[in-house]
Amino acid sequence: MLLDCKHLGLGEHIDSCMADIIPTDRGSKKDTFTALSASFALDEKVLALLLNSPINNLEDLRFYFTQ
């Protein structure tokens, strides 16, 4: 059973809600997380938290919440 995404205005099923954006590392931590923030419309507070965190790149971000 697929999750209904009508409330998002993106279609009938969850697969239509998935992002087509694939984030990539940039030259610096600031560039990487600024681009990620813009691509996914993250709040400025989230960007500030990422920039002030021990997370240095997208690989660190990927594994940060599993530890």
C-alpha positions in Angstrom: 0.0 0.0 0.0 1.4 3.4 -1.0 1.1 6.4 1.3 -1.4 9.1 0.1 0.3 12.4 -0.7 -2.7 14.4 -1.9 -2.3 16.8 1.1 1.1 17.8 -0.5 -0.5 18.5 -3.8 2.1 16.2 -5.4 0.0 13.3 -6.6 -1.7 10.2 -5.4 1.2 8.1 -4.1 4.4 8.4 -2.0 6.7 7.7 -5.0 5.4 11.0 -6.6 6.5 12.8 -3.4 10.1 11.6 -3.5 12.7 14.2 -4.3 14.5 14.0 -7.7 17.3 16.0 -6.1 20.6 14.2 -5.5 22.8 16.3 -3.2 26.5 16.3 -3.8 29.5 17.5 -1.9 30.8 20.9 -2.9 34.3 22.4 -2.4 33.7 23.4 1.2 31.4 22.5 4.1 29.7 25.9 3.8 29.2 25.4 0.0 27.9 21.9 0.5 25.3 22.7 3.2 24.2 25.9 1.6 23.5 24.1 -1.6 21.7 21.3 0.3 19.7 23.9 2.2 18.6 25.7 -1.0 17.8 22.4 -2.9 15.6 21.1 -0.1 14.2 24.5 1.1 15.6 24.1 4.6 15.0 26.8 7.1 18.0 29.1 7.8 18.1 27.8 11.4 18.7 24.3 10.1 21.5 25.6 7.9 23.1 27.3 10.8 22.9 24.2 12.9 24.5 22.1 10.1 27.3 24.7 9.7 28.0 24.8 13.4 27.9 21.0 13.8 30.8 18.4 13.7 29.3 17.2 10.4 31.8 18.1 7.7 30.3 16.5 4.5 27.3 14.6 3.2 28.8 11.2 4.2 29.1 12.4 7.8 25.5 13.6 7.6 24.4 10.3 6.3 25.9 8.4 9.3 25.5 11.0 12.0 22.0 9.9 13.1 22.8 6.2 13.1 25.4 6.5 15.9 
